[in-house]
Amino acid sequence: GGLRLLISKGFFDSRRKFLEVEMELNKLGYHYSKQAIQTPLNRFSAQSGPLVGLRQEGHKVYVKRK
């Protein structure tokens, strides 16, 4: 639910760290555990998903797949 909403709103048009994703979901009223956010992020950033997971300065960041 919440991650699909963020994707549709263009939230991932720029690179986002996990903490940014978690904070944005909280702002929108989605209060998930870290694992409940990380698992769909991993699925969405899989080879056929709408997101790409990249390493930046030792942290994984997520951005919309081109």
C-alpha positions as CSV (number, residue, x, y, z in Angstrom):
1,G,0.0,0.0,0.0
2,G,2.2,2.8,1.2
3,L,5.2,2.1,-1.0
4,R,3.1,1.9,-4.1
5,L,1.6,5.3,-3.1
6,L,5.1,6.8,-2.8
7,I,6.1,5.4,-6.2
8,S,3.0,6.8,-7.8
9,K,3.5,10.2,-6.2
10,G,7.1,10.4,-7.6
11,F,8.8,10.1,-4.3
12,F,11.5,7.9,-5.8
13,D,12.2,10.2,-8.7
14,S,15.4,11.1,-6.7
15,R,17.5,8.8,-4.6
16,R,16.1,8.0,-1.2
17,K,17.6,6.3,1.8
18,F,15.7,3.8,3.9
19,L,15.2,6.3,6.7
20,E,13.7,8.9,4.3
21,V,11.2,6.2,3.1
22,E,10.3,5.3,6.6
23,M,9.8,8.9,7.6
24,E,7.6,9.7,4.6
25,L,5.4,6.6,5.2
26,N,5.0,7.8,8.8
27,K,4.0,11.3,7.6
28,L,1.3,9.7,5.5
29,G,-0.1,7.6,8.4
30,Y,1.6,4.3,7.5
31,H,3.2,2.9,10.6
32,Y,5.1,-0.2,9.6
33,S,8.0,-2.1,11.2
34,K,11.4,-1.7,9.6
35,Q,11.1,-5.3,8.2
36,A,7.7,-4.6,6.8
37,I,9.2,-1.8,4.8
38,Q,12.5,-3.5,3.9
39,T,10.9,-6.6,2.4
40,P,8.7,-4.8,-0.2
41,L,11.6,-2.4,-1.0
42,N,13.8,-5.5,-1.8
43,R,11.0,-6.9,-4.0
44,F,10.4,-3.6,-5.7
45,S,14.1,-3.2,-6.4
46,A,14.4,-6.7,-7.8
47,Q,15.3,-7.1,-11.5
48,S,11.7,-6.7,-12.8
49,G,10.6,-4.2,-10.2
50,P,9.8,-0.5,-10.5
51,L,12.8,0.6,-8.3
52,V,16.6,0.2,-8.4
53,G,18.6,-0.3,-5.2
54,L,22.1,1.3,-5.3
55,R,25.0,1.7,-2.9
56,Q,25.8,5.3,-2.1
57,E,28.4,6.2,0.6
58,G,27.9,2.8,2.2
59,H,24.1,3.1,2.4
60,K,21.6,1.5,0.1
61,V,19.4,4.0,-1.7
62,Y,16.4,3.5,-3.9
63,V,15.3,5.3,-7.0
64,K,12.7,4.8,-9.8
65,R,13.9,2.5,-12.5
66,K,14.3,4.3,-15.9
